[in-house]
Amino acid sequence: MTRESDVMTRVVESARHEFPDVDFNHDGEGWKASFGDTTLAAESIAALCALLRREAPISATMDAETVKARLSGRYPGWSVWRSDHGLWYATLRARLTEAQRDAGRAQTLQADTSKDLAELLAEQEQLAVAEA
């Protein structure tokens, strides 16, 4: 095995570790990742992992650091953390106007699970897009 193939093997193993529920495949056109009914494609495994960090679902089995990194990458305007009591929070970095708050936008979100927080963040993102 060449040094280049050793490096590629480690990169793919790392991707599979980060995304255990995703199937990775390489063909003549590039890399593909499949989860559920979704397939994403990219020219490189690094680009594919960047897409997955934005698109792959949050799993209840993910460790807290992975969830924080994934949600922070997906929602860069929010600061995400987990409390010592296991609750999940996200705080919007920008200040909301009164009109935005009246429209249902929230400055801080709280959820029991990371999956619930991901859903709340997605709802807030939809509200932000609707007001734009």
CORCOR-V876253 format. One record per backbone hydrogen bond with DSSP energy under -0.5 kcal/mol. CO is the residue of the C=O (numbers start at 1). NH is the residue of the N-H. Records with the same first field share a line. If there is no record, write none. Layout:
CO->NH / NH
This chain:
2->6
3->7
4->8
5->9
6->10
7->11
8->12
9->13
10->14
11->15
12->16
13->17
14->18
15->19
17->20
19->22
22->24
23->34
25->32
27->30
30->27
31->42
32->25
33->40
34->23
35->38
38->35
40->33
42->31
44->48
45->49
46->50
47->51
48->52
49->53
50->54
51->54 / 55
52->56
59->62
63->67
64->68
65->69
66->70
67->71
68->72
69->73
70->74
71->75
75->78
77->93
78->80
79->91
81->89
83->86
87->83
88->111
89->81
90->109
91->79
97->101
98->102
99->103
100->105
101->104
107->92
109->90
111->88
113->117
114->118
115->119
116->120
117->121
118->122
119->123
120->124
121->125
122->126
123->127
124->128
125->129
126->130
127->131
128->132
129->132
